[in-house]
Amino acid sequence: MTRSPAPGWADVDGERIYFESTGEGPPVVLCHGLGGNHAAWWRVVPGLAGAHQVVTWDQRGFGNSTRRSGRYGPEVAVGDLAALLDHLDLGPVQLVGQSMGGWVAMGLAVGHPGRLRALVLTDTLAGVFTDEVYAALRRTAPDVAARVADADGGHPALGRRFCAEHPDLAYLYRQISSMGDKPDDTEVFAMLGAMRAPLDAVAAIEVPTLLVVGEEDELCPPEAMRHVAGRIPGASFEVVAGAGHSPYFECPEPWLAVVGAFLARTGP
């Protein structure tokens, strides 16, 4: 049985950044997406905590973290993450970024490379924009727009099939997503579009890197993520069959099999 998580707060620039630490071993830090917070990882933390110290945390305005200063978003979150690692006195970590959290993980990877032992980018473009990525996004844009407009289509961050087959879990995802003093989604999307990872810095990443994507992800389609993987030297690329934008939530077992094996290979 996994030990209960130990909660805490890190005081950063007038904000209180909430985190939870579960298990013991090499540290793995999970960075949530726009639809999530620390609680969204509930289906994979127990599977990781048997061999790792798993740290989940909330970006400003998400979950239990405050958003009082007027400064928030993925660029600010990079500094918050570095401060959190200092607060926890963690050396190089294995870092996982999902969707919006991938921008934060990439920001730490290119801005503070010594803080990483390994990098996992799951269902995220992580600020890597190229002509090939834009072309892939244009192909799925009509499906994404239709999904957002369909009030009965389930959360856009979850696969269509998952929402139809598991309406209870899709409802739970929406409840988790509603927590906190969240910024406006449109505003955050604009921040993500403006926060670009320099391609030369991406090409200089030296830590082992894994990119994972759901087969049916319309927000970050596999074709786009394959191009992102091609920009990172030696990066591995895996597709989780039958999953949408959140395979860690939709089908945790195959996601854990891929990510867990990578973490085992790249740990200390």
C-alpha positions in Angstrom: 0.0 0.0 0.0 1.3 3.4 -0.9 2.0 5.7 2.0 -0.3 8.8 2.2 1.1 11.9 0.5 2.8 14.5 2.7 1.4 18.0 1.8 3.2 21.2 2.1 3.6 24.8 0.7 6.6 26.6 -0.7 6.5 30.4 -0.3 7.6 32.0 -3.6 7.4 35.7 -4.3 4.3 36.3 -2.2 2.5 33.2 -3.4 2.0 29.8 -1.7 2.8 27.0 -4.0 1.1 23.7 -2.9 2.8 20.4 -3.3 2.5 16.8 -2.2 5.4 14.3 -1.8 4.6 10.5 -1.9 6.9 7.6 -1.6 10.7 7.3 -1.3 13.5 6.9 -3.8 14.8 8.9 -6.8 12.6 12.1 -7.2 10.1 12.3 -10.0 8.2 15.7 -10.3 4.9 15.8 -12.2 3.8 19.1 -13.9 0.0 19.2 -14.6 -1.8 20.6 -17.6 -4.4 23.4 -18.0 -7.2 21.0 -17.2 -5.5 19.6 -14.1 -3.7 20.2 -10.8 -1.9 17.9 -8.3 -5.1 15.8 -7.9 -5.3 14.9 -11.6 -2.4 12.5 -11.2 -4.3 10.2 -8.8 -4.3 7.2 -11.1 -0.5 7.1 -11.6 1.0 8.3 -8.3 0.5 5.0 -6.5 2.2 3.1 -9.4 5.2 5.4 -9.4 5.6 5.9 -5.6 6.6 2.3 -5.0 10.1 3.1 -6.5 10.2 6.9 -6.4 9.6 10.0 -4.3 6.8 11.5 -6.4 6.2 15.2 -6.1 3.0 16.7 -7.5 2.3 20.4 -7.3 -0.1 23.2 -8.4 0.8 26.1 -10.6 -0.4 29.5 -9.5 -4.2 29.6 -9.4 -4.6 25.9 -9.8 -5.6 23.5 -7.1 -4.4 24.8 -3.7 -1.8 27.3 -4.9 -2.5 31.0 -4.6 -2.8 33.6 -7.4 -2.6 36.9 -5.6 0.3 38.8 -7.2 -1.1 39.1 -10.7 1.9 37.2 -12.1 1.1 33.7 -13.3 1.3 31.4 -16.3 3.8 28.9 -17.7 6.8 31.3 -17.8 6.3 32.3 -14.2 5.8 28.6 -13.3 9.3 27.7 -14.4 10.7 29.9 -11.7 8.2 28.5 -9.2 9.3 25.0 -10.1 13.0 25.8 -9.5 12.1 27.4 -6.2 10.1 24.3 -5.2 13.0 22.1 -6.0 15.1 24.3 -3.7 12.5 24.2 -1.0 12.5 20.4 -1.1 16.3 20.3 -1.4 16.1 18.0 -4.5 19.1 17.4 -6.7 18.6 16.4 -10.3 15.1 15.1 -10.8 13.2 13.1 -13.4 10.7 15.6 -14.7 7.3 14.9 -16.3 5.3 17.6 -18.0 1.8 17.1 -19.4 0.2 19.5 -21.8 0.7 23.0 -20.3 3.1 21.4 -17.8 5.3 20.4 -20.8 6.0 24.1 -21.4 7.1 24.4 -17.8 9.2 21.2 -17.9 10.8 22.4 -21.2 11.5 25.8 -19.6 13.4 24.2 -16.8 15.2 21.8 -19.2 16.6 24.7 -21.4 17.0 27.3 -18.6 18.3 25.1 -15.8 19.6 22.0 -17.4 21.6 20.9 -14.4 18.4 20.4 -12.4 17.2 17.5 -14.6 18.2 13.8 -14.7 15.6 12.9 -17.3 12.7 14.5 -19.1 9.3 13.1 -20.0 6.9 15.2 -22.3 3.5 13.7 -22.5 0.8 15.1 -24.8 2.5 18.5 -25.1 4.2 20.6 -27.8 6.3 22.2 -25.0 6.7 25.4 -26.9 8.4 23.7 -29.9 6.8 25.3 -32.9 7.9 24.4 -36.4 6.3 24.5 -39.8 5.6 20.7 -39.5 4.0 21.2 -36.1 1.8 24.0 -37.4 0.7 21.8 -40.4 -0.2 18.9 -38.0 -2.2 21.3 -35.8 -4.1 22.7 -38.8 -5.3 19.2 -39.7 -6.9 18.6 -36.3 -8.1 22.2 -35.7 -11.6 21.6 -37.1 -12.1 18.6 -34.8 -10.9 20.5 -31.8 -13.2 23.4 -32.5 -16.2 21.1 -32.9 -15.3 19.3 -29.7 -15.1 22.5 -27.7 -18.4 23.7 -29.1 -20.1 20.4 -28.2 -21.3 20.8 -24.6 -22.1 17.0 -24.4 -18.8 15.9 -26.0 -16.9 15.6 -22.7 -13.8 17.5 -21.7 -11.6 18.3 -24.7 -8.6 17.1 -22.7 -10.0 13.6 -22.7 -10.5 11.3 -25.6 -14.0 11.1 -27.2 -14.1 7.3 -26.7 -13.1 7.6 -23.0 -15.8 10.2 -22.3 -18.4 8.0 -23.9 -17.3 4.8 -22.1 -16.4 6.3 -18.7 -18.8 9.2 -18.1 -18.1 8.9 -14.3 -14.4 9.5 -14.7 -14.9 12.2 -17.3 -17.2 13.9 -14.7 -14.5 13.5 -12.0 -12.0 15.1 -14.4 -14.2 18.1 -14.8 -14.6 18.4 -11.0 -10.8 18.2 -10.4 -10.3 20.8 -13.2 -12.7 23.2 -11.5 -10.7 23.6 -8.4 -8.7 26.7 -7.5 -8.6 30.4 -8.7 -7.8 29.4 -12.2 -6.8 31.9 -14.9 -9.0 32.2 -18.0 -8.3 29.3 -20.5 -8.1 31.7 -23.5 -5.6 33.8 -21.7 -3.4 30.8 -20.8 -3.6 29.5 -24.4 -2.3 32.9 -25.6 0.6 32.6 -23.1 1.4 29.1 -24.3 1.4 30.3 -27.9 3.8 33.1 -27.0 6.2 31.0 -24.9 8.5 29.3 -27.5 11.4 27.1 -26.8 14.4 28.2 -28.7 15.1 25.4 -31.3 18.9 25.7 -30.7 18.4 25.2 -27.0 16.1 22.2 -27.6 18.7 20.7 -29.9 21.2 21.0 -27.1 19.2 19.0 -24.5 21.5 16.3 -23.2 19.4 14.4 -20.7 17.5 11.3 -21.7 14.1 12.3 -23.1 10.9 10.5 -23.7 7.8 11.8 -25.6 4.5 10.0 -25.0 1.2 10.8 -26.7 -2.3 9.4 -26.9 -3.2 7.9 -30.2 -6.4 9.9 -30.4 -5.0 13.2 -29.1 -6.5 16.0 -31.1 -4.9 18.9 -29.1 -1.4 17.7 -29.5 -1.7 15.1 -32.3 0.9 12.3 -32.6 2.2 13.7 -35.9 3.0 17.0 -34.3 4.7 15.4 -31.2 6.7 13.2 -33.5 8.2 16.3 -35.0 8.9 17.7 -31.6 10.7 14.5 -30.7 12.8 14.8 -33.8 14.2 18.1 -32.5 15.6 16.6 -29.3 18.8 14.5 -29.7 18.2 10.8 -29.0 14.6 11.3 -27.8 12.3 8.3 -27.6 8.8 8.5 -28.9 5.8 6.3 -27.8 2.1 6.3 -28.7 -0.5 5.0 -26.2 -3.2 3.2 -28.2 -6.8 4.3 -27.7 -6.0 7.3 -25.6 -6.8 11.0 -26.1 -5.0 14.0 -24.7 -4.6 12.6 -21.1 -3.5 9.0 -21.3 -2.1 9.2 -17.7 -5.8 9.7 -16.6 -7.6 7.7 -19.3 -5.5 4.5 -19.4 -2.9 4.7 -16.7 -1.6 1.1 -17.0 -0.1 1.4 -20.5 1.1 5.0 -19.7 2.8 3.7 -16.5 4.3 0.8 -18.4 6.0 3.2 -20.9 6.9 6.0 -18.4 7.9 3.7 -15.6 10.3 1.7 -17.7 11.9 4.9 -18.9 12.3 6.2 -15.4 13.8 2.9 -14.3 16.4 3.1 -17.1 17.3 6.8 -16.5 17.4 6.9 -12.7 20.5 7.1 -10.6 
